[in-house]
Amino acid sequence: MKINMKSLWENLHKQSRFRPKYPCEKVVQFVFKNFKRDGSAKVLDLGCGTGRHVYFMASENIDAYGTDISKDGIEYTTQMLGNHGLKADLKVSTVDKIPYENEYFDGLICYGVLYYCSKEEIEVAVKEIKRVLKPTGKAFIIVRSVKDYRFGKGEEFEKNTFLIKETDENKAAFNENGMKMHFFTYEEVQQLFKDFSEINIDEIIETHENGKYADCNYVINLVK
């Protein structure tokens, strides 16, 4: 099944309410823990969206890079950085074709991106992530778990991958209608990243409406 994810993301990024301003706390912790803020550390935000994490890194004197499938997302990020006297290297690209040379980055962030890909795209993206990291380079990745409330909703077109269909407009998944979404098992995460020297997998479960439903994600920290 062919889904035009680029068009769907372009439509979302044109809307100001889908431009989060503040960085994820886990991303902040990852950057502060692992990289010197002296302009020497090259860190890529793979699937940077409208640039909140690129902006955060640039403002903290990280040599920031960002790629995204959405031209609108990259243009918005460029404008935002310019408005604050900041800069970053930004490119329009997909996660399975990272436009940088081998062993280029000290670190890489891929926050909530891989689960919008097909199984084949994910497998290629993992190889690309490893390729562009320097020896002992570190990566921070968040993917969606099969425990997530979205799992099983919509049409399944490959194992654990669904075309999202949500009728409740009060849920976040309503804005993901029509998108493909892959849900990961713990064992799958282990297998995907088995070629990295270190892999740490944690789980974040965020409940809503007194535990009625929950967002469930795996937080993955890697060393090449």
Long-range contacts (C-beta under 8 A, 24 or more apart in sequence): 1-157, 1-163, 1-180, 3-163, 3-178, 3-179, 3-180, 5-69, 5-116, 5-179, 5-180, 6-69, 6-70, 8-178, 8-179, 9-68, 9-69, 9-70, 9-72, 9-73, 10-70, 10-71, 10-72, 12-175, 13-49, 13-50, 13-70, 13-72, 13-73, 13-76, 14-72, 18-50, 18-175, 19-49, 19-50, 19-52, 19-76, 20-49, 20-50, 20-52, 21-52, 22-52, 23-52, 23-53, 23-55, 23-56, 24-53, 24-111, 26-140, 26-142, 26-219, 27-53, 27-56, 27-109, 27-111, 27-140, 28-56, 30-107, 30-109, 30-138, 30-140, 30-221, 31-56, 31-57, 31-60, 31-62, 31-107, 31-109, 32-60, 34-107, 34-138, 35-62, 35-106, 35-107, 37-61, 37-62, 39-63, 41-106, 41-107, 42-104, 42-105, 42-106, 42-107, 43-105, 43-106, 43-107, 43-108, 43-109, 44-98, 44-100, 44-105, 44-107, 44-108, 44-109, 44-132, 45-108, 45-109, 45-110, 45-111, 46-95, 46-98, 46-108, 46-109, 46-110, 46-113, 46-125, 46-129, 47-95, 47-110, 47-111, 47-112, 47-113, 47-114, 48-73, 48-74, 48-77, 48-90, 49-73, 50-76, 50-77, 50-80, 51-76, 51-77, 51-80, 51-81, 51-88, 51-90, 53-109, 53-111, 54-81, 54-88, 54-90, 55-80, 55-81, 55-84, 55-86, 57-88, 58-86, 58-87, 58-88, 59-84, 59-86, 64-88, 64-89, 65-89, 65-90, 65-100, 65-105, 66-90, 66-91, 67-91, 67-92, 67-93, 67-95, 67-98, 67-99, 68-92, 68-93, 69-93, 69-94, 69-95, 94-121, 95-121, 95-125, 95-128, 96-121, 96-124, 96-125, 96-128, 97-128, 98-128, 98-129, 98-131, 98-132, 100-132, 101-132, 102-131, 102-132, 103-131, 103-132, 103-133, 103-134, 103-135, 103-137, 104-132, 104-134, 105-132, 105-133, 105-134, 105-137, 106-133, 106-134, 106-137, 106-138, 107-133, 107-137, 107-138, 107-139, 107-140, 108-132, 108-133, 108-137, 108-138, 108-139, 108-140, 109-139, 109-140, 109-141, 110-139, 110-140, 110-141, 110-142, 111-140, 111-141, 111-142, 112-142, 112-143, 112-144, 112-217, 114-141, 114-143, 114-182, 115-143, 115-144, 115-181, 115-182, 115-183, 115-184, 116-179, 116-180, 116-181, 116-182, 117-180, 117-182, 118-158, 118-161, 118-180, 118-182, 119-158, 119-159, 119-161, 119-182, 122-182, 122-192, 123-192, 126-192, 126-193, 130-195, 130-196, 130-224, 133-224, 134-224, 135-224, 136-197, 136-223, 136-224, 137-223, 137-224, 138-221, 138-222, 138-223, 138-224, 139-196, 139-220, 139-221, 139-222, 139-224, 140-219, 140-220, 140-221, 140-222, 141-219, 141-220, 141-222, 142-204, 142-217, 142-218, 142-219, 142-220, 143-182, 143-184, 143-189, 143-217, 143-218, 143-220, 144-181, 144-182, 144-183, 144-184, 144-216, 144-217, 144-218, 145-183, 145-184, 145-185, 145-186, 145-203, 145-216, 145-217, 145-218, 146-183, 146-184, 146-185, 146-216, 147-205, 147-214, 147-216, 148-183, 148-214, 148-215, 148-216, 148-217, 149-173, 149-213, 149-214, 149-215, 149-216, 150-176, 150-181, 150-183, 151-183, 160-184, 160-185, 160-188, 171-213, 172-215, 184-218, 186-218, 189-218, 189-220, 193-220, 193-222, 196-222, 196-223, 196-224, 197-223, 197-224, 198-222, 198-223, 199-223
